[in-house]
Amino acid sequence: MNLPPIQYVDNLIDEHYQDYIYNFLCNQYNPELTFPMWFIKGLTSQEESRRNYKEMGFTSEFFNSQKGGINPYSPASIMLFYPLFKLIEFNQMVLTNFHQGRVFIQLPGKEKAEYEPHHDLNFFHYAAIYYVNDTDGDTLFYDNDKKTIIKRISPKKGRMCFFRGDIYHGASSTTQNERIIINYNFDSKFINEFN
């Protein structure tokens, strides 16, 4: 089975669960179910020297296979895997390895900008982005020259974007409200590859 290199699907999870994830990340349900976030300037910059206050916000890593798995400060974050599991099921795939899961909350700014194209990891993998809320601030996908935009996906609550991890991608700024995404990096095989 061949999938397009970049795809998206809307409403893989029901609206009730979409709301639950939003409220969990924004700590609007139960103060005991905390999800720690850290402020960072330059959410998408890989190098400290290139970070700036035009792309500031909050981030948290809820899973990292190199750091022991689930973040011990937020065991309730296990619920953040659900959109990925639904995507895997939708594409008739099996998750074979999960590398990392991160949440980004990008704060709105006054100017529109496109941020540094990048790969999340430096080896072949798949990546997915779950959009937690409606806002502006498209995800941009680039040719290998890191200049030519080959696809643009707009954030929409409940939208899931799936792509090969070797495709350069980057965020653009939000001017309306916060842009909340969950980023997944993983390995997967199609179910029919096991036969």
N, C-alpha and C positions, 0 to 999 in steps of 0.2 A: 504494500500500500504506500502510495506517495502522497504526501501532504504538500500544500504550497509552502514555500519557505517562511512566509509570514501569514498568519491567519488570525481572525478574531471571531468570537462568538458572544452573543449577548444572553444574559439571564440563564446561565448554566445552573445557578443556584436560585432558589426561590426568594422572593422579595423579603420575606420575614427574616431569612438568614442574612441577606444583604444588609438589612437594617441592624441586625445583631452585631455583625462585624464592625460596621461604622460606629455604633454606640460603644462597643468594647474598646476600639482604638481611641476613641475620644473620651473614654472614661465617663460615659453618661448612664451606665446601668447600675453597676454595683461597685462602690469604691474599694471593695475587697478584691475585686478582679482587676488588679492593676496591670498595666502594660507600660513598663518604663521606656521612656524615649530620651534621647540626648540631642541637644542643639548642636548643629554643625553649619558652618558657613561653607558653601561649595558642595552641595549634596552630590553632584555628579562628577566632580573633578577627582581624578585618580591621584594627582600630585598635590601635596600641601601648598606648594608655591603658587599654584594656579587657582586656588580656592578664593572666592570672593563673596561679598555680601549680596550679590544680585541673585543668588540661588540658595538662600538660606532656608533652613527648616529643621525638622527633627527626624531622627532615624533610630531604628532599633533592629538588631539581628535576633530573630526568634529561634533560628536554627543554624548551626554550622557544624558540618561533619568533622572538621579539623579541630573543633573546640569542645568536643564532647556531646554534641547533639542539641537538645532543647535548652533554651536559655533558662537557667535555674531561677532567675528573678521573676519569671512570668510563666509558670507551668500551664496556666489557662490558655496560653497562646497556641496550644495544640489545635484549637478550633480554626486557626488560620490556614491549616493544610486543606481544609474542605474544598475550597475552589479548585485547587490543583488536582485533587482526587477526582472531582467531577470532570475536569478537562481531560485527564488521562482516560477516564471511562468513555467520554464522548468520542475520543479519537481511537478507541479500541486498542489502547496501549497498556503496558505494564510498567510501573515505576521500578527501575532497577537500582537507582542510587539517587539520593537527595544530597546535594552539596550545601546549599544555603538558602535561607529564607529571610527576607528583610522587609521592613516597613519604612516607607518614606512619606513624610508630610512636608510638602513644599509650601512655603508661605507666599501669598500673593505679593507682587511688586507693581510698580507703576509702568514699567517698560516691558515690551515683548522682547524675548531673546531666545536664541537657540543655544543649547549647551553642548559641551564637548562630546563628540561621538566616541563610543568605547565598547569594549567587550567586558562582560562581568567577570569572566574567568579566562585564563590563558590556555585552555584546552577545550576540545570539542564537548559540547553539552547542549541541552535544550534550555530555553528560558521562557518564562511566562510572566505576564504582568496582569494583576487583577486590579481593576479600577474601583475604588471604594465609594467614590462620589462623583457627581456631575460637576464639571468645571471646564475651563479651557486649559491649555498647556499640553498640546499634542505630544505623543511619542513619535519621534522621527527615526526612520530607518535609512541607512546610507549605503551607497556602493562602496567598494573597497578604497576608493580615493578619499573617503571621509568628507566629501563635499557635495556629491550628487544625492539628493533625497530621492529614494526609490518608493517609499510608502510613508504615509502619515496616518496615525490612528488617534482619534480624539477620545479623551477620557469620558466615560459614561458609566454611571453607577451600574454594577453588575456585569460589565464587559470584561472579557478575558482575552488577552492577546498571547499568542504562542508563536515562537520562532526559534530557529537554529541560533545557538549562542555565538556562532562565528559571524553573525551579521552585525555590523556596526549600528549602534542605536544611541539615542540621546533624548533627553527631555527638552521641552521648551517651557518657557516661563508661564506662570498663571497670573492673571491680573484680576480675576473675578473673586475667587475664594481659595481656600487651601486645596491643594491637589494631593490626594491620599492614594497611594498605591501599595500593593504587596508584590514583591519581586521574588520569583522562584528560579533556582538553577538546579538542574537535575539531569539524570540519564534515564532513557526509556527505550523500550522496544515495542513493536507492534505485536499484538497477540498472535497473529499468524506466523511470526518469525520463530515461535516456539514449537511449531509442528514439524 
